[in-house]
Structure formats: C-alpha cells, structure tokens
Amino acid sequence: MSWTRVFLRLIGILSALNGLWMLISSWSWYHHIPFEVWNIGPYNAHFIRDIAIIYIVQGVTFYWCANNLKKCRSVFIIMAMIVIAHGVLHIVDLILYRIPSSHWIVDISSIFIPAIYMSLLCIPHIWNGVVVHAEKIDRQKQEYVAMYVLLFTACLISLVYFYVATFHYKDHSVGKIEWYNDFYLAQQHASQKNMRLLVKVEAPVCINCNKLDSITFADRTINKLSDSFIWVKINRVENNALCRKLNITQCPTIVFYEPSGKEIVRVAGFLDSASFISLAEDIVK
C-alpha cells in the first residue's frame, strides 16, 4: 500500500473541504475549527475567504499529485513549501509568544506532522523511493480499497462536523474581550455607559506585549471580566502624542481609569493571568 498516496489524497480532500468551509461560512469556521483559531487573532471575514482560496487550490493540487507521482515533483515541492513555511511560522510565533503555548499541542496533527512529512518527501532520495514503491503496487486492489475507505470516513466526518458547526453552533464570541483601537471613542463610551476603562499600551516589536495577548488575555477565565471594563489597545508607535499625554513611557503598560477619566492604577511590564485577574477584581470591587 502506498501510504504517501493515501496521505496526499487525504490532505488534498481535507484541505479542499476546509477551504470550502472558510469560503461558505467564515464565521462558523473561525469559531468552530478545532484548532483554536479564535485564540490567535480577531475575526476578519475577507481575510479568511482569501486564505480559503489557497486551501482549495492546495487541496486540488495535492490530490492531483497523489495520482501523478512520476510527473508532479516540481508542483509538489511548490505546494509543500507552503505547508512547511506554515509550520515554521507557527514555531517562530510560539517561541516569541505571539500565539498561546497550547498550540504546541493543538497544531501537531494539522500543521507540524504534515510539514515534517512533506519536508521528508522533498528529499530526492526519499521521493524517488516513494515513486518506485508506488509503481510496484499500482495494480494492487487493496490499496484502493483502503484508500477509499479512509477518504470516505474523512469526508463523512468533515461533512457532519461542517453541518453541525454551521447550523447548530453557539456564538463563542459572547463573553469574550472586545478591544477598541480608538482611545477617545473608548473613553467616550466608558463615560456614557458608566464603566471603567482598561488601556493596554503596546508596541509592534515587544515580546512582553505579545505574551500579554497570547498568554494572559488568552486565558478564558479572564472572559468573566469582559463586561466589567471598556477595553482599548494603543499602539505606542502610532499614538506617540497620546502616550506622552498619558505619561506612558514603557511597553507594555496597563492603565485602569474611572468612568470620569481619573486614573486608578497602572502596571508596567508583563502580568500573568492570575495576577491580572486579582488586580482587575480588586478594582471592580
């Protein structure tokens, strides 16, 4: 049995189905794909549909490669580079705390294993061995039986999951933090709603800023505080004058304000989720 063909066909079908899901129902995909996409960045429907096209093309190409191993090497390497680069990007982002550490586990089946397998297939000696092996068993009936059973099972599971997620899902965004990007608008709403204002000042190249997002604010237990504050992020580079006005010189800095605009307390540097929750709950009390 040529497991490489089975693997490429399976990856091809799952990639195409994933792309179709993203294209047809981006909101459902964002909240229900079982790899915690919601935990990495904000929802952007157009961007998700853009990426969907890549997944669909990638899926069709891998499936074609499975049926044409002898003449697909150049095309395969191009598509494999996307998968490998995707895996490398996730590793870099995990090391720099740009995404939650849970993705070391979450991304194993969907990103790391395919990237490793395709890295091996890009090695000429291994690829040639795969092609020779596949040619020897092309006429063996059991390969096709096993392949189609596997593909049918994958398709069935994907379609059922797609249906359930699309038509019977709950809105996971409820109770999650909604960040403002405009300080003055957030301040105005805080005053109107008589709510305290929480300001997070960050910078593009700031490891502790990324750790706050990927570790502290990614902790689901913080969601219980989402309705206790108006949350706003300020990019220090883009809002230098405002930061001078607020006397903020360090990133990251978290500042709490009363609805009237009076400062309650500020904390500079990284806070873990337990420390942040303790501080926020004291302010709410």
Long-range contacts (C-beta under 8 A, 24 or more apart in sequence): 1-137, 1-140, 1-142, 1-143, 1-146, 2-130, 2-133, 2-134, 2-137, 2-143, 4-66, 4-69, 4-121, 4-130, 4-133, 4-134, 5-66, 5-67, 5-69, 5-134, 5-143, 5-147, 6-66, 6-143, 6-146, 6-147, 6-150, 7-117, 8-62, 8-63, 8-65, 8-66, 9-62, 9-63, 9-66, 9-147, 9-151, 10-150, 10-151, 10-154, 11-59, 11-62, 11-114, 12-58, 12-59, 12-60, 12-61, 12-62, 12-63, 12-64, 12-65, 12-66, 13-59, 13-63, 13-151, 13-154, 13-155, 13-158, 14-59, 14-154, 14-158, 15-55, 15-56, 15-58, 15-59, 15-62, 16-55, 16-56, 16-58, 16-59, 16-60, 16-63, 17-59, 17-155, 17-158, 17-159, 17-162, 18-52, 18-55, 18-59, 19-51, 19-52, 19-53, 19-54, 19-55, 19-56, 19-57, 19-58, 19-59, 20-52, 20-56, 21-52, 21-162, 21-165, 21-166, 22-48, 22-49, 22-51, 22-52, 22-55, 23-49, 23-52, 23-53, 23-56, 24-166, 25-165, 25-166, 26-52, 28-165, 28-166, 28-169, 29-165, 31-165, 31-169, 31-171, 31-172, 31-173, 32-165, 32-169, 32-172, 35-103, 35-106, 35-107, 35-110, 36-100, 36-102, 36-103, 36-106, 38-172, 38-173, 38-176, 39-99, 39-100, 39-102, 39-103, 39-218, 40-99, 40-100, 40-103, 42-179, 43-173, 54-82, 58-82, 58-83, 69-130, 69-131, 69-134, 70-131, 70-135, 73-127, 76-121, 77-122, 80-118, 80-119, 80-121, 80-122, 83-114, 83-115, 83-118, 84-115, 84-118, 84-119, 84-122, 86-111, 86-115, 87-111, 87-112, 87-114, 87-115, 87-116, 88-115, 96-207, 96-210, 97-207, 97-210, 97-211, 97-214, 97-215, 98-210, 98-213, 98-214, 99-214, 100-214, 100-215, 100-218, 101-214, 101-215, 175-223, 175-224, 175-226, 175-227, 176-223, 176-226, 177-217, 177-222, 177-223, 177-226, 177-231, 178-226, 178-231, 179-231, 179-232, 179-233, 180-230, 180-231, 180-232, 180-233, 181-232, 181-233, 182-232, 183-232, 183-234, 183-239, 183-242, 186-230, 186-231, 186-232, 187-230, 187-232, 187-257, 187-261, 189-230, 190-230, 190-257, 190-259, 191-259, 191-260, 191-261, 193-230, 193-259, 194-259, 195-228, 195-229, 195-230, 195-259, 196-228, 196-229, 196-230, 196-256, 196-257, 196-258, 196-259, 196-264, 196-283, 196-284, 197-229, 197-230, 197-232, 197-256, 197-257, 197-258, 197-259, 197-261, 198-229, 198-230, 198-231, 198-232, 198-254, 198-255, 198-256, 198-257, 198-280, 199-232, 199-233, 199-234, 199-246, 199-253, 199-254, 199-255, 199-256, 199-257, 200-231, 200-232, 200-233, 200-234, 200-252, 200-253, 200-254, 201-233, 201-234, 201-236, 201-243, 201-246, 201-248, 201-251, 201-252, 201-253, 201-254, 201-255, 202-233, 202-234, 202-235, 202-236, 202-251, 202-252, 203-235, 203-236, 203-237, 203-251, 203-252, 204-235, 204-237, 206-251, 206-252, 208-251, 208-252, 208-269, 208-270, 209-251, 209-252, 211-270, 212-252, 212-254, 212-270, 212-271, 215-272, 215-273, 216-270, 216-271, 216-272, 216-273, 216-276, 219-273, 221-273, 221-277, 222-273, 222-276, 222-277, 222-280, 225-277, 225-280, 225-281, 225-284, 228-280, 228-284, 229-256, 229-280, 256-280, 256-283
